[in-house]
Amino acid sequence: MNAVEEKLRGTTGYFLAWIFLPLLPFFVIQPFIAFSVRLTLPFFFIAGLLCLKSRIAAIAVAVALTVFNAVLFLSITFRLTVPDLMAALFSGASKIDLFADPLYTALAGAAVLSLSGTAAIAWKYRPRPSAIRALGLLYLALILDFLSTGQFGHGASLTQIAPPEGARLQSATMQSGFDETARKGGAPSVLVLVEAFGRFEDSRLEDAVIEPLLRLKSRTITRGHVSSYGSTTAAELRELCGIQGTHGSLLDGRVVADDCLPRALVEAGMAVTAVHGFSGSLFERTRWYPQIGLHDAKFGIEALPEPSDNLCSSVFRGPCDFEIARTVDLALKTSGTPFVYWLTLNSHIPARPHPSLEDPFDCPEKGGPFGDKDICGLAVIWRDVLTHIAAIATSHPDAQILVVGDHPPPVLSRRGRALFDPRDVPWIFIPPEAEEEPQ
């Protein structure tokens, strides 16, 4: 046996096959983020033990664990329960182009490479028991670390998917008074749920993003923040229905949405419209939107006021938000007191600003004031949306408009994540323009 074979049967080979290679895909995403999946490391340890008896069984376990790690990582990163994640992947699989983004392509390639390497080493070089014992202490340390922190290494905790027991529901529609005014029919109402719009830890950065709204001198703008749990559909139910849950829990009857704002307005005879740039099949919105009163919902290219060749984003590719803004403007001009719900799209991670968007932050230069190019790109998209909302507010002085984030952006870099509150999202309320007092 030569020196290389000796090492591959010893501690080195065991480390490569059952620690380094299984975690390789996550090192591709972000260096040192790999321990976000350390919960499964004990099972890789068991797979290594199986290798002493059955190489086929060990390789089968490694494949299963790699798939599970990918699902777990996506679940935590995008704040989805595993059932909701799987449902989303199946319902929107034909519309999502994962390989349009280099990150997902690199991740898939690293996963294939890591599995192939683990299988090759496990098949040819059965580890010595002494090698397994030597690395057992490392596994033990990682397990104790996970149990003591309750955190995944990339900074997302399990409590960000579901609220803690007894947590009080917070919604921007209730805090701002938007819900009450809309139910009274006191003003045309626009609710804008902005994708991945998180609350900056530094208020100056938030001010720079929402500056188009702050320029509305004729409106007395109010601001606040609410806690966010789960993904976008949880935020939709939070703001539209005042309940904690997801579309999955709504569809299977675990939560009841019997007092949703859109439904109440429809029953009162008001015009209600919803627009979103992506397919309605994702998260089964075509199924549950009518349940909460959003019967007139336009998705994808149907959300555009007229045909357009402009498309934005890559993985979640669809019409550009700056064109859907015109649909919102037109909807406010309909008869009656309308309610318009707009769920934006283009800031969905991974986000790439459309070339036509103005960049006031000088993002190519070290990420502008954010110090991170990805966050700066998000800020460009958010600010463009808010610029169009400001224009809508100016054109419709009688309308109340509420802008709120759905959840903090699930960015992968530590530097990017550190810019945001890990749980809260901001809201900005634009009331109707005050009428002048009679002389």
N, C-alpha and C positions, 0 to 999 in steps of 0.2 A: 504494500500500500504506500503510495507516494505521499508527499507532504500535503498536497491539496486535498486528496481524499481523506487524509487524517483529520484535517480541519473541518471538512464538510460533515464528517461523522461526529465531530465534537461540538463544543460550545459555539464556534463560529457558524457552522452549518445550521445548527438549531436556531440561532438568533436570526439568520437570514430567512429561513423557511417559515418560522412561526412567529416572528415579531416584525422584522423590518419589511419584508415583502408584503405581508397582509396590510400594512399601514402605508405602503408606498403611494397609493392613489391620493391619500389625504395630504401627504407631503407635497404632492404636485399642486394641490389647491392652495395650500398655505404652509410654509415651513413651520414645524412644531405644532400644527393644528391636529396632528394625527391622533393625539390622545383624546380627542373628542369621541373616539370609539373605544376607549379603554375598557368600557363595560364588557366588551366581548373578548378581551384578552384572555381571561381564564379559560374560555372555550377553545381558543387556539392552543393553549397549554394542554388541554385534554386531547386535542387533535394530535399534538406531538406525541402524547403517550400512546394514542391509538396506533401511531406509526410503528411502534415496537411490535404490535400484533398484526395489524392489517394496513398495508399502505393504501389500498383502495378506499377503505373506510376513512382514513385520515384525510385523503384528498377530497373525498365527498363532503366531509365536515368543513374543510377549508373553503370550498366553493360556496356552501350554504352560508357560512359566516361572512364571506365577502359580500354576497347579495344582501344579507341582513344589515351589514355595516352601511352599505350604500343607502338602503331604505331608512335606517336610523339617522344617518347624517342629514338626508334631505328632510326628514320629518322634523328634526330639531332646528335645522337652519331656517326652514320656511314655516315653522310654528304650526305644523299640521299633525293631527293624530295619524297613526299609521293607516287605519282604515280610510280616513279622508284623503290621505296622500295617494293610496292605491286607487281609490275611486276617481281622483282627479287625473291620474296618469292614464287610466283606461278610458275615461269619458272624453278627455281632450287629446289623446295620443296622436290622432291624425292631424291636429292643428299645431302641436308644439314641435318645433324643429330644434331639438337639443344640439345637434351637431352643427348648427349655424354659428355657435359660439365656440371659440378655441378652448375655453376652459373645460367645457363638457367633453369635447373631443379628447383633450389631454387626459381627463379623468378616466374616460372609457379605455383609452390606450394603456394607461397605467394599471388599471384593474386587470386587463388581459395579461399584461406583462407580469404582474405580481402573482397571479394565479398560475401562470405557466412556470414561473421560477419556483414557487412553492411545490408544485406537482413534480417538477424535474428533480429537485433535491430530495423530496420525500420518497420518490420512486427508486432513486438510485443509491441514496446514502441513508440507511436506517440509523438514527442517532443512538449514541450510547446512553444508557441510563444516567451516567455521571453528568453528561451534558445537560440533561433535563433538570437534574437536581440543582446544578449550578445556577440555572436561570430561574428556578422556582422562586428564589428570593426577590428577583426583580418583579415578577408577576404579583407577588404578595404585596410589595410596596405600592404598586399601581392600584391594586384593589383597595387597599387601605386609604389611599389618597382619594379615590373616587367616593368611598363611603363617607369620608370625613368632610368633603366639600359639597357633595350632591350636585356637582356642576360638571358639564361637559367642557372639554378643553377649549372649544372655540367660543365660549362665553355665553352660550344659550342654556338656560336651565329648564328643567321640566316644567316649572311653574309658569313659564312664559307661554306654554301651549294651553294650559288650563288654569283658571284662577284658583288661588288657595281656598281651602274650605272657609266659608263664611265671608268671602270677599264681597264688598258692596259694588253693585253695578254702577259704572259711571258712563255717561254718554254726553257728547257735545251737544246733541240736539236738545237734551234736557237742561244742561247747565247754562246754555246760552239763551234759553227762552224761545229758540227756533221752533220746537215742537208745539208749544202752546200757541204761538202766533199762527202757525200753519193750520192747526186744527180749527181755530176760530175763523179762518178764511180772511185774516186781516191783511194779507199781502201775498202777491205771487212769491213762490218760494223755490230756491235752488239749493240742493244739498250736493256738495262735491266731495266725494271720498277719494283722496289722492293716494295713489299706490306708493307704498313704502316711504311715506312722508313722516319721518321721525322727529322727535324733539331734540334739538341741539343742546348740548350741555352749556355751550357758550351762546347766550342770547344774542350777541352781536352777529353771529353767523345766521341765526334764524331771521333777524331783522334784514340782513342783506338779501335773503331769499324772498321774503314776503314784501319787499320794498314797493312793488307795484300796488299792493293793497294799501300800504301806509300812505301813499300819495293821494288817496281819496279823501280830500279835505272836507268834502261836504257830508261825509258819513262819520258817525261816532263809532269807530271800530272797537270791539272788545276781543280779548284773547284769553285763552286758558289752555288747559291740557287735561287729558283723561288717561287712565290706565288701559293698556291694550293687552289682550290675551288671545292667543290663537292667530289664525291667518286672516285673509281678507274677508272670507264669508262670515267669520265670527264678528268682524268689525261691522259688516253690513247689518247683521241682526242686532248688534249693539246700538247702532244709530237709527235704524229704521223701525225697530220693534221694541227696543229697550229690554232685551233679554240676553242672557249669556248662553251661547251654544254655537253650533256650526250648522251648515246646510245638511250634513249627514244626520245630526240629531233632530233637525226639523223634519226631514223626510221620513225618518223611522219613528217619529212620534215621541221621542224622549223629551223634547221641549215643545211647548205650545205657543204659537205666535198669534194670539187672538186680539191684540191691541196695537197692531202695526200702524204707523202713521200713514203710509200709502193706502192701506185698506180703508182706514177711517175717512180719508179724503174722497176716495172713490164712492163710498157709501153716502157721502154728503153731496155727491154730484159734481165734484171738481175734476178737472182734467189732470191726469197723472201720466207722466212719461219717464222712462228710464233709458239711458244710453250707455253703451260700453263697447270699446273698440275690438274686443276679442270675441271668439265664438261663444255662444250661449250654452254650448255643450260642456264647456269646462266648468267643473263644480256643479254641473246639472242645473244651471240657472234657469233654463227654459222650463224646468219642472217646478222649482219652488218659488220663483218670482211671482207667478200668479197667486200663490197661496198667501203672500203678504200684500197683495194689492197692485203689484206691478204687472198688469195685464198688457199694457202697451210698452213693450220693451224692444229696443232695437240693438242688435249686436253686429259686430264686424262691419263690413262695408254698408250694411243697411243703416248703420248709425250715422252715415255721412249725409249731408244735405244734398249732395250731388256727386256723381262719379268722379273719382280722382285717382291719379297714378301714384300719388304719394303714399308710401308705406314706411312705418317706423319700427324700430327695435329689430331684434334678430330671432331669438328663441320664441318669444311671444310676439310674433310679427302681425301687425294689423294697421288700421288707419291711424293717422297721426292725431294726437289730442288737439293740436291747434286747429285742425279742420272740424273735429267733432264739436269744438266750442261754438261753431256757427249753428250747429243743430240745436244746441241749448238756447242760443239767442232766438232762433226761429220759434222754438217751442214756447218761449215766454210770450210770444205775440199772438198765441191762440186765444180763442174766446174763453170766457170764464176766468176763474182764478187758478192758474196752473201750478202744478208742483213738478219740478224736474229733478230727477236724480241722475247724477253723472258719476260713474265710476271710471276713473282715468286708467290708462294702460301703460304708457310709454316708459314710465319709471320703474317698471317691473324688472327685478334683477334677473339676468344681466342687462343693464341699461346702456344704450348708446345714443347720445343726442343726434337728432337729425341734422345733417350739414347746414340746413337753412336757419337753424336756431342761432340767435345772438348769444354770444358768450361774454357777459359783462365781468366775469371773474378771472379771465386769462388762465383758463384751465391747463393748457399745454405747459405753462410755466410753473412746474412743481405743484400743480393742483390748486393754484390760486390761494385764497385765504384759508382754505380747508386743509391744505397740505397733503391732499390725497386726490389723485386724478379721477378715480372712480366716483368719489363723493362729489367732486366738483362737477362731473358730468351729470350726476343726479340733480344737483342744484340748478344747473342750466335748464333741465327739463321741468323741474318744479316751478322755477321762476317764470318760464314761458307760459305754463298753464295759468299761473296766478296773474300774469299780464293780461291774458284773455278774459279771465274772470273780472279783472278790474274794468275792462272795456264793456263787459256785459252789465256790470253794476252802473256804469256811466250811462249806458243806453236805456237802462230800466231802473230809474231812480225810485220807483215804487216797490221794487222787489227786495226781499230779504235773502241773503246768501250766506250759507255756512260752509266753510272749507275745513276739512278735518283729515288727518292721516289715518290710515287703516292700522298700520303696525310699524315699528322701527324697521329700517332697511336691513335685510339679512345679508349684509356685506361680509366678506370673508376675512379681510385684513384686520388685524388688531388695531391698527392706527385708525382705520375707518370706523370701526365699532366704537372706539373710545370717544368719538365725537358726539355720540348720541346717548340719551337716557335709555337704559336697556328695556324699559317698559312703557313709558309714557309717550303719547303722541300729541301734537299741538292742534288747536282749533282756532280759527279766526272767524268772527261773526260780523257781517256787514248788514246793519239794519236798514230799513227803508229810509230814504232821505227825508229829513224832518221838514214838515210843511211850514212855510213862513207864517208867523203870527199876523193876524189881520191888524191893520193900522187903526 
